[in-house]
Amino acid sequence: MQDNDTYTTQERRCKTVNEVAEKVIAYDVKYLLDGHVGKVRMDSRPGERLPVKNGKVVVSELASGARAN
């Protein structure tokens, strides 16, 4: 008698989650050398000093991905 009184359904419940995160992608480092201000972008956290040869910052000795301006 109850065979026709029951039924089966499927229900899907979704929840939207918004997450905000900050990530450092590079460090813009300004330096003063011989009275001139320069800038270099580094992938990793800079130390207290930049390598200098012949009066210029040596980009090749900085972390990979560094670019001097």
Backbone as XML, in Angstrom:
<?xml version="1.0"?>
<chain id="A" units="angstrom">
  <residue number="1" name="MET">
    <atom name="N" x="0.815" y="-1.183" z="0.000"/>
    <atom name="CA" x="0.000" y="0.000" z="0.000"/>
    <atom name="C" x="0.873" y="1.268" z="0.000"/>
  </residue>
  <residue number="2" name="GLN">
    <atom name="N" x="2.046" y="1.241" z="0.654"/>
    <atom name="CA" x="2.884" y="2.430" z="0.697"/>
    <atom name="C" x="3.888" y="2.501" z="-0.457"/>
  </residue>
  <residue number="3" name="ASP">
    <atom name="N" x="3.954" y="1.550" z="-1.315"/>
    <atom name="CA" x="4.916" y="1.558" z="-2.416"/>
    <atom name="C" x="4.771" y="2.792" z="-3.295"/>
  </residue>
  <residue number="4" name="ASN">
    <atom name="N" x="3.619" y="3.279" z="-3.506"/>
    <atom name="CA" x="3.399" y="4.433" z="-4.362"/>
    <atom name="C" x="3.455" y="5.754" z="-3.608"/>
  </residue>
  <residue number="5" name="ASP">
    <atom name="N" x="3.627" y="5.728" z="-2.283"/>
    <atom name="CA" x="3.638" y="6.939" z="-1.475"/>
    <atom name="C" x="5.048" y="7.510" z="-1.257"/>
  </residue>
  <residue number="6" name="THR">
    <atom name="N" x="6.105" y="6.837" z="-1.712"/>
    <atom name="CA" x="7.478" y="7.316" z="-1.481"/>
    <atom name="C" x="8.134" y="7.675" z="-2.813"/>
  </residue>
  <residue number="7" name="TYR">
    <atom name="N" x="9.134" y="8.588" z="-2.738"/>
    <atom name="CA" x="9.905" y="8.964" z="-3.925"/>
    <atom name="C" x="11.311" y="9.374" z="-3.493"/>
  </residue>
  <residue number="8" name="THR">
    <atom name="N" x="12.240" y="9.399" z="-4.418"/>
    <atom name="CA" x="13.636" y="9.738" z="-4.152"/>
    <atom name="C" x="14.018" y="10.976" z="-4.968"/>
  </residue>
  <residue number="9" name="THR">
    <atom name="N" x="14.740" y="11.912" z="-4.321"/>
    <atom name="CA" x="15.235" y="13.099" z="-5.021"/>
    <atom name="C" x="16.692" y="13.334" z="-4.643"/>
  </residue>
  <residue number="10" name="GLN">
    <atom name="N" x="17.355" y="14.152" z="-5.446"/>
    <atom name="CA" x="18.723" y="14.569" z="-5.128"/>
    <atom name="C" x="18.736" y="16.082" z="-5.038"/>
  </residue>
  <residue number="11" name="GLU">
    <atom name="N" x="19.482" y="16.592" z="-4.059"/>
    <atom name="CA" x="19.586" y="18.036" z="-3.865"/>
    <atom name="C" x="21.056" y="18.407" z="-3.739"/>
  </residue>
  <residue number="12" name="ARG">
    <atom name="N" x="21.461" y="19.445" z="-4.432"/>
    <atom name="CA" x="22.845" y="19.905" z="-4.350"/>
    <atom name="C" x="22.844" y="21.278" z="-3.695"/>
  </residue>
  <residue number="13" name="ARG">
    <atom name="N" x="23.697" y="21.444" z="-2.685"/>
    <atom name="CA" x="23.828" y="22.724" z="-1.994"/>
    <atom name="C" x="25.254" y="23.230" z="-2.184"/>
  </residue>
  <residue number="14" name="CYS">
    <atom name="N" x="25.378" y="24.435" z="-2.690"/>
    <atom name="CA" x="26.690" y="25.029" z="-2.923"/>
    <atom name="C" x="26.832" y="26.285" z="-2.075"/>
  </residue>
  <residue number="15" name="LYS">
    <atom name="N" x="28.060" y="26.593" z="-1.737"/>
    <atom name="CA" x="28.343" y="27.788" z="-0.955"/>
    <atom name="C" x="29.519" y="28.504" z="-1.606"/>
  </residue>
  <residue number="16" name="THR">
    <atom name="N" x="29.379" y="29.799" z="-1.872"/>
    <atom name="CA" x="30.450" y="30.598" z="-2.446"/>
    <atom name="C" x="31.326" y="31.134" z="-1.325"/>
  </residue>
  <residue number="17" name="VAL">
    <atom name="N" x="32.645" y="30.958" z="-1.490"/>
    <atom name="CA" x="33.600" y="31.437" z="-0.499"/>
    <atom name="C" x="34.541" y="32.407" z="-1.204"/>
  </residue>
  <residue number="18" name="ASN">
    <atom name="N" x="34.620" y="33.625" z="-0.704"/>
    <atom name="CA" x="35.545" y="34.621" z="-1.248"/>
    <atom name="C" x="36.711" y="34.759" z="-0.292"/>
  </residue>
  <residue number="19" name="GLU">
    <atom name="N" x="37.916" y="34.485" z="-0.797"/>
    <atom name="CA" x="39.120" y="34.602" z="0.016"/>
    <atom name="C" x="40.024" y="35.678" z="-0.574"/>
  </residue>
  <residue number="20" name="VAL">
    <atom name="N" x="40.561" y="36.524" z="0.284"/>
    <atom name="CA" x="41.483" y="37.566" z="-0.140"/>
    <atom name="C" x="42.847" y="37.255" z="0.463"/>
  </residue>
  <residue number="21" name="ALA">
    <atom name="N" x="43.883" y="37.294" z="-0.385"/>
    <atom name="CA" x="45.234" y="37.017" z="0.096"/>
    <atom name="C" x="46.204" y="37.985" z="-0.569"/>
  </residue>
  <residue number="22" name="GLU">
    <atom name="N" x="47.230" y="38.352" z="0.159"/>
    <atom name="CA" x="48.281" y="39.197" z="-0.385"/>
    <atom name="C" x="49.540" y="38.366" z="-0.556"/>
  </residue>
  <residue number="23" name="LYS">
    <atom name="N" x="50.219" y="38.593" z="-1.669"/>
    <atom name="CA" x="51.441" y="37.856" z="-1.943"/>
    <atom name="C" x="52.460" y="38.825" z="-2.545"/>
  </residue>
  <residue number="24" name="VAL">
    <atom name="N" x="53.661" y="38.799" z="-2.002"/>
    <atom name="CA" x="54.737" y="39.636" z="-2.534"/>
    <atom name="C" x="55.278" y="38.952" z="-3.784"/>
  </residue>
  <residue number="25" name="ILE">
    <atom name="N" x="55.295" y="39.687" z="-4.912"/>
    <atom name="CA" x="55.814" y="39.099" z="-6.142"/>
    <atom name="C" x="57.201" y="39.631" z="-6.494"/>
  </residue>
  <residue number="26" name="ALA">
    <atom name="N" x="57.558" y="40.783" z="-5.939"/>
    <atom name="CA" x="58.889" y="41.351" z="-6.198"/>
    <atom name="C" x="59.153" y="42.477" z="-5.210"/>
  </residue>
  <residue number="27" name="TYR">
    <atom name="N" x="60.413" y="42.845" z="-5.118"/>
    <atom name="CA" x="60.830" y="43.959" z="-4.270"/>
    <atom name="C" x="61.462" y="45.018" z="-5.170"/>
  </residue>
  <residue number="28" name="ASP">
    <atom name="N" x="60.921" y="46.240" z="-5.130"/>
    <atom name="CA" x="61.532" y="47.364" z="-5.836"/>
    <atom name="C" x="62.485" y="48.039" z="-4.855"/>
  </residue>
  <residue number="29" name="VAL">
    <atom name="N" x="63.773" y="47.971" z="-5.149"/>
    <atom name="CA" x="64.799" y="48.474" z="-4.247"/>
    <atom name="C" x="65.406" y="49.745" z="-4.849"/>
  </residue>
  <residue number="30" name="LYS">
    <atom name="N" x="65.315" y="50.853" z="-4.114"/>
    <atom name="CA" x="65.967" y="52.091" z="-4.530"/>
    <atom name="C" x="67.292" y="52.193" z="-3.783"/>
  </residue>
  <residue number="31" name="TYR">
    <atom name="N" x="68.308" y="52.671" z="-4.483"/>
    <atom name="CA" x="69.621" y="52.817" z="-3.863"/>
    <atom name="C" x="70.242" y="54.144" z="-4.279"/>
  </residue>
  <residue number="32" name="LEU">
    <atom name="N" x="71.157" y="54.613" z="-3.465"/>
    <atom name="CA" x="71.904" y="55.829" z="-3.739"/>
    <atom name="C" x="73.365" y="55.428" z="-3.919"/>
  </residue>
  <residue number="33" name="LEU">
    <atom name="N" x="73.918" y="55.719" z="-5.099"/>
    <atom name="CA" x="75.291" y="55.345" z="-5.413"/>
    <atom name="C" x="75.954" y="56.518" z="-6.117"/>
  </residue>
  <residue number="34" name="ASP">
    <atom name="N" x="77.005" y="57.037" z="-5.511"/>
    <atom name="CA" x="77.742" y="58.192" z="-6.067"/>
    <atom name="C" x="76.823" y="59.380" z="-6.338"/>
  </residue>
  <residue number="35" name="GLY">
    <atom name="N" x="75.872" y="59.607" z="-5.442"/>
    <atom name="CA" x="74.985" y="60.762" z="-5.569"/>
    <atom name="C" x="73.825" y="60.568" z="-6.534"/>
  </residue>
  <residue number="36" name="HIS">
    <atom name="N" x="73.687" y="59.402" z="-7.119"/>
    <atom name="CA" x="72.596" y="59.129" z="-8.061"/>
    <atom name="C" x="71.681" y="58.051" z="-7.477"/>
  </residue>
  <residue number="37" name="VAL">
    <atom name="N" x="70.371" y="58.258" z="-7.654"/>
    <atom name="CA" x="69.391" y="57.277" z="-7.187"/>
    <atom name="C" x="69.128" y="56.292" z="-8.319"/>
  </residue>
  <residue number="38" name="GLY">
    <atom name="N" x="69.169" y="55.022" z="-8.000"/>
    <atom name="CA" x="68.854" y="53.974" z="-8.966"/>
    <atom name="C" x="67.794" y="53.059" z="-8.385"/>
  </residue>
  <residue number="39" name="LYS">
    <atom name="N" x="67.276" y="52.172" z="-9.228"/>
    <atom name="CA" x="66.246" y="51.245" z="-8.763"/>
    <atom name="C" x="66.484" y="49.885" z="-9.399"/>
  </residue>
  <residue number="40" name="VAL">
    <atom name="N" x="66.262" y="48.839" z="-8.635"/>
    <atom name="CA" x="66.373" y="47.474" z="-9.132"/>
    <atom name="C" x="65.190" y="46.680" z="-8.584"/>
  </residue>
  <residue number="41" name="ARG">
    <atom name="N" x="64.649" y="45.768" z="-9.388"/>
    <atom name="CA" x="63.547" y="44.894" z="-8.944"/>
    <atom name="C" x="64.125" y="43.511" z="-8.687"/>
  </residue>
  <residue number="42" name="MET">
    <atom name="N" x="63.825" y="42.966" z="-7.501"/>
    <atom name="CA" x="64.372" y="41.671" z="-7.102"/>
    <atom name="C" x="63.250" y="40.702" z="-6.769"/>
  </residue>
  <residue number="43" name="ASP">
    <atom name="N" x="63.448" y="39.422" z="-7.139"/>
    <atom name="CA" x="62.463" y="38.382" z="-6.828"/>
    <atom name="C" x="62.470" y="38.008" z="-5.352"/>
  </residue>
  <residue number="44" name="SER">
    <atom name="N" x="63.641" y="38.059" z="-4.734"/>
    <atom name="CA" x="63.748" y="37.662" z="-3.333"/>
    <atom name="C" x="64.018" y="38.886" z="-2.464"/>
  </residue>
  <residue number="45" name="ARG">
    <atom name="N" x="63.819" y="38.700" z="-1.181"/>
    <atom name="CA" x="64.001" y="39.799" z="-0.226"/>
    <atom name="C" x="65.451" y="40.291" z="-0.279"/>
  </residue>
  <residue number="46" name="PRO">
    <atom name="N" x="65.640" y="41.595" z="-0.464"/>
    <atom name="CA" x="67.005" y="42.121" z="-0.549"/>
    <atom name="C" x="67.697" y="42.135" z="0.813"/>
  </residue>
  <residue number="47" name="GLY">
    <atom name="N" x="68.989" y="42.078" z="0.775"/>
    <atom name="CA" x="69.753" y="42.210" z="2.009"/>
    <atom name="C" x="69.983" y="43.689" z="2.296"/>
  </residue>
  <residue number="48" name="GLU">
    <atom name="N" x="70.922" y="43.973" z="3.171"/>
    <atom name="CA" x="71.216" y="45.360" z="3.513"/>
    <atom name="C" x="72.086" y="46.046" z="2.478"/>
  </residue>
  <residue number="49" name="ARG">
    <atom name="N" x="72.775" y="45.278" z="1.635"/>
    <atom name="CA" x="73.709" y="45.852" z="0.664"/>
    <atom name="C" x="73.531" y="45.200" z="-0.696"/>
  </residue>
  <residue number="50" name="LEU">
    <atom name="N" x="73.842" y="45.968" z="-1.742"/>
    <atom name="CA" x="73.832" y="45.460" z="-3.106"/>
    <atom name="C" x="75.276" y="45.355" z="-3.588"/>
  </residue>
  <residue number="51" name="PRO">
    <atom name="N" x="75.594" y="44.351" z="-4.408"/>
    <atom name="CA" x="76.970" y="44.230" z="-4.917"/>
    <atom name="C" x="77.276" y="45.335" z="-5.923"/>
  </residue>
  <residue number="52" name="VAL">
    <atom name="N" x="78.458" y="45.943" z="-5.808"/>
    <atom name="CA" x="78.884" y="47.034" z="-6.690"/>
    <atom name="C" x="80.265" y="46.709" z="-7.247"/>
  </residue>
  <residue number="53" name="LYS">
    <atom name="N" x="80.405" y="46.880" z="-8.575"/>
    <atom name="CA" x="81.711" y="46.714" z="-9.230"/>
    <atom name="C" x="81.887" y="47.875" z="-10.184"/>
  </residue>
  <residue number="54" name="ASN">
    <atom name="N" x="83.059" y="48.478" z="-10.168"/>
    <atom name="CA" x="83.375" y="49.592" z="-11.061"/>
    <atom name="C" x="82.331" y="50.699" z="-10.986"/>
  </residue>
  <residue number="55" name="GLY">
    <atom name="N" x="81.809" y="50.951" z="-9.795"/>
    <atom name="CA" x="80.866" y="52.046" z="-9.591"/>
    <atom name="C" x="79.454" y="51.780" z="-10.045"/>
  </residue>
  <residue number="56" name="LYS">
    <atom name="N" x="79.105" y="50.507" z="-10.344"/>
    <atom name="CA" x="77.749" y="50.160" z="-10.791"/>
    <atom name="C" x="77.239" y="48.949" z="-10.016"/>
  </residue>
  <residue number="57" name="VAL">
    <atom name="N" x="75.914" y="48.924" z="-9.797"/>
    <atom name="CA" x="75.299" y="47.756" z="-9.153"/>
    <atom name="C" x="75.397" y="46.590" z="-10.122"/>
  </residue>
  <residue number="58" name="VAL">
    <atom name="N" x="75.833" y="45.445" z="-9.623"/>
    <atom name="CA" x="76.024" y="44.263" z="-10.463"/>
    <atom name="C" x="74.757" y="43.410" z="-10.398"/>
  </residue>
  <residue number="59" name="VAL">
    <atom name="N" x="73.937" y="43.538" z="-11.445"/>
    <atom name="CA" x="72.648" y="42.837" z="-11.482"/>
    <atom name="C" x="72.847" y="41.336" z="-11.575"/>
  </residue>
  <residue number="60" name="SER">
    <atom name="N" x="73.865" y="40.871" z="-12.276"/>
    <atom name="CA" x="74.078" y="39.427" z="-12.446"/>
    <atom name="C" x="74.349" y="38.723" z="-11.122"/>
  </residue>
  <residue number="61" name="GLU">
    <atom name="N" x="74.819" y="39.446" z="-10.116"/>
    <atom name="CA" x="75.093" y="38.840" z="-8.814"/>
    <atom name="C" x="73.888" y="38.910" z="-7.881"/>
  </residue>
  <residue number="62" name="LEU">
    <atom name="N" x="72.803" y="39.549" z="-8.329"/>
    <atom name="CA" x="71.584" y="39.602" z="-7.531"/>
    <atom name="C" x="70.772" y="38.336" z="-7.796"/>
  </residue>
  <residue number="63" name="ALA">
    <atom name="N" x="69.696" y="38.185" z="-7.059"/>
    <atom name="CA" x="68.826" y="37.022" z="-7.230"/>
    <atom name="C" x="68.309" y="36.960" z="-8.666"/>
  </residue>
  <residue number="64" name="SER">
    <atom name="N" x="67.974" y="35.753" z="-9.117"/>
    <atom name="CA" x="67.474" y="35.599" z="-10.476"/>
    <atom name="C" x="66.226" y="36.447" z="-10.685"/>
  </residue>
  <residue number="65" name="GLY">
    <atom name="N" x="66.085" y="36.977" z="-11.870"/>
    <atom name="CA" x="64.940" y="37.816" z="-12.181"/>
    <atom name="C" x="65.135" y="39.280" z="-11.834"/>
  </residue>
  <residue number="66" name="ALA">
    <atom name="N" x="66.307" y="39.663" z="-11.344"/>
    <atom name="CA" x="66.542" y="41.063" z="-10.977"/>
    <atom name="C" x="66.735" y="41.902" z="-12.227"/>
  </residue>
  <residue number="67" name="ARG">
    <atom name="N" x="66.197" y="43.099" z="-12.199"/>
    <atom name="CA" x="66.357" y="44.037" z="-13.318"/>
    <atom name="C" x="66.728" y="45.399" z="-12.763"/>
  </residue>
  <residue number="68" name="ALA">
    <atom name="N" x="67.764" y="45.997" z="-13.314"/>
    <atom name="CA" x="68.180" y="47.332" z="-12.877"/>
    <atom name="C" x="67.601" y="48.376" z="-13.808"/>
  </residue>
  <residue number="69" name="ASN">
    <atom name="N" x="67.269" y="49.539" z="-13.253"/>
    <atom name="CA" x="66.778" y="50.684" z="-14.042"/>
    <atom name="C" x="67.728" y="51.835" z="-13.887"/>
  </residue>
</chain>
